[in-house]
Amino acid sequence: MEKVFVLTLVLSLFFLIVLAVSTTMLMLKKKSKVIYITLLFSSILFLFSAVALTFSTIGFKNELHKERLIEKKKDRKEKVSTAKSLAVTYQKTAVESAYESTQGSGKASRAIYQSWQNFPNGNSDNNQISSLVNSAMKSQIRNITLAQANLVDAQHKLFLLKKLHEKFSRISYITNKYASTKKFVDQASELYKLSTKPNRSFSEWTERVDYLKTNINEEYQKLH
């Protein structure tokens, strides 16, 4: 189509020049049959070439538009492919970091449980809970610190995955990656909070911690 466009453009210019020359010669009163015939045919040919140029221009523009659409689709596919790869990387890192966090949180929660169960009826007032938490945190400071560091890393990767999800909100693959990762990181975050500051009754706290640990392990096997 590009060659046709160039050809019709050249022909149109050529016949336009011939028409202009013929008209000029007539204006200079250089009348002859050759000039009249040339003027007639150049006018007709210019008209046809102009019409052909119009159609070839439309066709050329449509072709360019199609090429641009193809390039955009190709570029879009490449971007989506890259985004999917990033989503996999972000999810993997977030899940691993969150799971590592739960290992530290789990050790801290066990220390709390072992101390807390020694209280009468398994319950305590606020002062006793504060004392218990402080004592447990002192003995488990290394595990809690590591848990916090891993949780921060997991939340950062989740943030990056969220931004990716917002940019490619119509890509269900990325949406699912974000949803499952957020659920996992949120559970790890809740376990960390319960392992450093238990604010429920002993039975409620134990039940929730056990639930989170079980659920986190099951989800980890699915996501790992």
Kinemage of the C-alpha trace (Angstrom):
@kinemage 1
@onewidth
@group {chain A} dominant
@subgroup {mainchain}
@vectorlist {calphas} color= white
{ca met a 1} P 0.000 0.000 0.000
{ca glu a 2} L 2.907 2.339 0.681
{ca lys a 3} L 4.259 1.814 -2.866
{ca val a 4} L 0.824 2.514 -4.359
{ca phe a 5} L 0.593 5.702 -2.296
{ca val a 6} L 3.999 6.917 -3.500
{ca leu a 7} L 3.195 6.023 -7.126
{ca thr a 8} L -0.143 7.869 -7.136
{ca leu a 9} L 1.485 10.850 -5.449
{ca val a 10} L 4.222 11.026 -8.101
{ca leu a 11} L 1.709 10.675 -10.943
{ca ser a 12} L -0.537 13.355 -9.454
{ca leu a 13} L 2.373 15.764 -9.187
{ca phe a 14} L 3.503 14.943 -12.721
{ca phe a 15} L 0.081 15.537 -14.279
{ca leu a 16} L -0.351 18.666 -12.187
{ca ile a 17} L 2.890 20.049 -13.594
{ca val a 18} L 1.849 19.146 -17.161
{ca leu a 19} L -1.528 20.799 -16.570
{ca ala a 20} L 0.129 23.919 -15.182
{ca val a 21} L 2.537 24.144 -18.121
{ca ser a 22} L -0.261 23.673 -20.664
{ca thr a 23} L -2.405 26.316 -18.964
{ca thr a 24} L 0.517 28.736 -18.879
{ca met a 25} L 1.199 28.243 -22.587
{ca leu a 26} L -2.451 28.969 -23.397
{ca met a 27} L -2.317 32.112 -21.281
{ca leu a 28} L 0.703 33.180 -23.291
{ca lys a 29} L -1.470 32.760 -26.397
{ca lys a 30} L 0.581 29.900 -27.751
{ca lys a 31} L -2.398 28.072 -29.143
{ca ser a 32} L -1.987 24.758 -30.912
{ca lys a 33} L -3.773 21.404 -31.171
{ca val a 34} L -0.969 19.708 -29.274
{ca ile a 35} L -1.362 22.075 -26.332
{ca tyr a 36} L -5.154 21.654 -26.309
{ca ile a 37} L -4.861 17.865 -26.440
{ca thr a 38} L -2.168 17.905 -23.772
{ca leu a 39} L -4.302 20.144 -21.579
{ca leu a 40} L -7.347 17.920 -22.020
{ca phe a 41} L -5.605 14.643 -21.292
{ca ser a 42} L -3.507 16.075 -18.461
{ca ser a 43} L -6.701 17.388 -16.834
{ca ile a 44} L -8.399 14.004 -17.112
{ca leu a 45} L -5.340 12.086 -15.961
{ca phe a 46} L -4.766 14.492 -13.092
{ca leu a 47} L -8.366 14.010 -11.987
{ca phe a 48} L -8.000 10.221 -12.027
{ca ser a 49} L -4.631 10.348 -10.293
{ca ala a 50} L -6.060 12.699 -7.641
{ca val a 51} L -8.914 10.272 -6.968
{ca ala a 52} L -6.454 7.373 -6.870
{ca leu a 53} L -4.237 9.367 -4.511
{ca thr a 54} L -7.193 9.979 -2.203
{ca phe a 55} L -8.029 6.275 -1.972
{ca ser a 56} L -4.391 5.243 -1.637
{ca thr a 57} L -3.955 7.816 1.156
{ca ile a 58} L -6.934 6.380 3.017
{ca gly a 59} L -5.612 2.860 2.512
{ca phe a 60} L -2.120 3.865 3.602
{ca lys a 61} L -3.466 5.509 6.766
{ca asn a 62} L -5.540 2.413 7.571
{ca glu a 63} L -2.489 0.227 7.068
{ca leu a 64} L -0.426 2.427 9.375
{ca his a 65} L -3.226 2.327 11.942
{ca lys a 66} L -3.332 -1.485 11.806
{ca glu a 67} L 0.449 -1.664 12.191
{ca arg a 68} L 0.284 0.615 15.222
{ca leu a 69} L -2.451 -1.547 16.762
{ca ile a 70} L -0.365 -4.668 16.179
{ca glu a 71} L 2.657 -2.992 17.778
{ca lys a 72} L 0.551 -1.893 20.747
{ca lys a 73} L -0.834 -5.409 21.203
{ca lys a 74} L 2.658 -6.853 20.952
{ca asp a 75} L 3.985 -4.322 23.435
{ca arg a 76} L 1.018 -4.999 25.737
{ca lys a 77} L 1.657 -8.755 25.629
{ca glu a 78} L 5.317 -8.220 26.484
{ca lys a 79} L 4.397 -5.942 29.388
{ca val a 80} L 1.823 -8.415 30.702
{ca ser a 81} L 4.328 -11.257 30.415
{ca thr a 82} L 6.897 -9.245 32.375
{ca ala a 83} L 4.269 -8.284 34.963
{ca lys a 84} L 3.289 -11.939 35.459
{ca ser a 85} L 6.924 -12.878 36.021
{ca leu a 86} L 7.275 -10.079 38.564
{ca ala a 87} L 4.077 -11.193 40.298
{ca val a 88} L 5.502 -14.702 40.695
{ca thr a 89} L 8.753 -13.302 42.101
{ca tyr a 90} L 7.019 -10.910 44.501
{ca gln a 91} L 4.648 -13.609 45.727
{ca lys a 92} L 7.408 -16.141 46.246
{ca thr a 93} L 9.560 -13.683 48.213
{ca ala a 94} L 6.613 -12.365 50.242
{ca val a 95} L 5.393 -15.852 51.135
{ca glu a 96} L 8.874 -17.092 52.074
{ca ser a 97} L 9.568 -14.031 54.233
{ca ala a 98} L 6.144 -14.225 55.881
{ca tyr a 99} L 6.616 -17.922 56.594
{ca glu a 100} L 10.060 -17.280 58.092
{ca ser a 101} L 8.397 -14.641 60.245
{ca thr a 102} L 5.905 -17.191 61.566
{ca gln a 103} L 8.764 -19.447 62.653
{ca gly a 104} L 10.030 -16.742 65.002
{ca ser a 105} L 6.514 -15.805 66.059
{ca gly a 106} L 5.749 -19.461 66.709
{ca lys a 107} L 8.691 -19.838 69.079
{ca ala a 108} L 7.675 -16.677 70.924
{ca ser a 109} L 4.064 -17.849 71.199
{ca arg a 110} L 5.204 -21.184 72.624
{ca ala a 111} L 7.208 -19.357 75.284
{ca ile a 112} L 4.143 -17.274 76.151
{ca tyr a 113} L 1.929 -20.365 76.251
{ca gln a 114} L 4.284 -22.260 78.543
{ca ser a 115} L 4.335 -19.369 81.014
{ca trp a 116} L 0.677 -18.420 80.722
{ca gln a 117} L -0.686 -21.917 81.327
{ca asn a 118} L 0.896 -21.879 84.791
{ca phe a 119} L -1.503 -19.149 85.962
{ca pro a 120} L -4.549 -20.243 87.929
{ca asn a 121} L -7.327 -21.309 85.547
{ca gly a 122} L -5.110 -20.244 82.660
{ca asn a 123} L -6.115 -16.605 83.100
{ca ser a 124} L -4.447 -13.461 84.403
{ca asp a 125} L -5.133 -9.790 84.928
{ca asn a 126} L -3.591 -7.037 82.812
{ca asn a 127} L -0.558 -6.582 85.061
{ca gln a 128} L 0.190 -10.278 84.949
{ca ile a 129} L -0.194 -10.333 81.171
{ca ser a 130} L 2.194 -7.392 80.825
{ca ser a 131} L 4.712 -9.117 83.048
{ca leu a 132} L 4.300 -12.319 81.068
{ca val a 133} L 4.785 -10.621 77.721
{ca asn a 134} L 7.848 -8.707 78.882
{ca ser a 135} L 9.400 -11.872 80.262
{ca ala a 136} L 8.632 -13.840 77.102
{ca met a 137} L 9.950 -11.080 74.855
{ca lys a 138} L 13.196 -10.907 76.805
{ca ser a 139} L 13.741 -14.626 76.421
{ca gln a 140} L 12.648 -14.603 72.787
{ca ile a 141} L 14.007 -11.228 71.673
{ca arg a 142} L 16.120 -12.763 68.900
{ca asn a 143} L 13.212 -14.743 67.442
{ca ile a 144} L 10.864 -11.765 67.687
{ca thr a 145} L 13.396 -9.453 66.012
{ca leu a 146} L 13.911 -11.913 63.157
{ca ala a 147} L 10.159 -12.373 62.834
{ca gln a 148} L 9.652 -8.622 62.608
{ca ala a 149} L 12.414 -8.197 60.008
{ca asn a 150} L 10.985 -10.964 57.833
{ca leu a 151} L 7.485 -9.570 58.204
{ca val a 152} L 8.635 -6.113 57.095
{ca asp a 153} L 10.235 -7.661 54.011
{ca ala a 154} L 7.061 -9.633 53.268
{ca gln a 155} L 4.901 -6.515 53.583
{ca his a 156} L 7.229 -4.604 51.269
{ca lys a 157} L 6.955 -7.300 48.585
{ca leu a 158} L 3.195 -7.345 49.105
{ca phe a 159} L 3.164 -3.572 48.531
{ca leu a 160} L 5.046 -4.031 45.233
{ca leu a 161} L 2.613 -6.767 44.231
{ca lys a 162} L -0.298 -4.473 45.087
{ca lys a 163} L 1.078 -1.753 42.805
{ca leu a 164} L 1.452 -4.327 40.046
{ca his a 165} L -2.121 -5.495 40.646
{ca glu a 166} L -3.422 -1.914 40.432
{ca lys a 167} L -1.597 -1.364 37.142
{ca phe a 168} L -2.827 -4.651 35.639
{ca ser a 169} L -6.171 -4.916 37.430
{ca arg a 170} L -7.781 -6.766 34.506
{ca ile a 171} L -5.231 -9.565 34.537
{ca ser a 172} L -6.829 -12.243 36.726
{ca tyr a 173} L -3.528 -14.114 37.104
{ca ile a 174} L -1.940 -11.135 38.868
{ca thr a 175} L -5.121 -10.411 40.830
{ca asn a 176} L -5.171 -13.965 42.190
{ca lys a 177} L -1.485 -13.781 43.092
{ca tyr a 178} L -2.072 -10.577 45.027
{ca ala a 179} L -5.181 -11.870 46.837
{ca ser a 180} L -3.576 -15.129 48.002
{ca thr a 181} L -0.349 -13.370 49.021
{ca lys a 182} L -2.210 -10.681 50.968
{ca lys a 183} L -4.200 -13.312 52.841
{ca phe a 184} L -1.032 -15.175 53.782
{ca val a 185} L 0.928 -12.079 54.858
{ca asp a 186} L -2.047 -10.780 56.865
{ca gln a 187} L -2.227 -14.057 58.778
{ca ala a 188} L 1.513 -13.963 59.461
{ca ser a 189} L 1.126 -10.379 60.678
{ca glu a 190} L -1.709 -11.345 63.018
{ca leu a 191} L 0.310 -14.237 64.444
{ca tyr a 192} L 3.207 -11.865 65.088
{ca lys a 193} L 0.934 -9.447 66.960
{ca leu a 194} L -0.579 -12.229 69.068
{ca ser a 195} L 2.883 -13.590 69.827
{ca thr a 196} L 4.157 -10.255 71.134
{ca lys a 197} L 1.035 -8.835 72.729
{ca pro a 198} L -1.685 -11.297 73.741
{ca asn a 199} L -4.797 -9.271 74.542
{ca arg a 200} L -7.446 -11.995 74.821
{ca ser a 201} L -8.342 -14.626 77.367
{ca phe a 202} L -6.026 -17.611 77.523
{ca ser a 203} L -8.486 -19.929 75.741
{ca glu a 204} L -9.311 -17.374 73.017
{ca trp a 205} L -5.654 -16.560 72.477
{ca thr a 206} L -4.639 -20.238 72.316
{ca glu a 207} L -7.468 -21.087 69.936
{ca arg a 208} L -6.612 -18.226 67.577
{ca val a 209} L -2.868 -18.908 67.613
{ca asp a 210} L -3.407 -22.614 66.913
{ca tyr a 211} L -5.820 -21.776 64.094
{ca leu a 212} L -3.360 -19.367 62.487
{ca lys a 213} L -0.453 -21.793 62.733
{ca thr a 214} L -2.458 -24.598 61.149
{ca asn a 215} L -3.889 -22.384 58.427
{ca ile a 216} L -0.526 -20.794 57.653
{ca asn a 217} L 1.124 -24.200 57.242
{ca glu a 218} L -1.660 -25.383 54.940
{ca glu a 219} L -1.564 -22.211 52.842
{ca tyr a 220} L 2.213 -22.352 52.656
{ca gln a 221} L 2.076 -25.846 51.166
{ca lys a 222} L -0.325 -24.572 48.498
{ca leu a 223} L 1.704 -21.472 47.663
{ca his a 224} L 5.175 -22.931 48.052
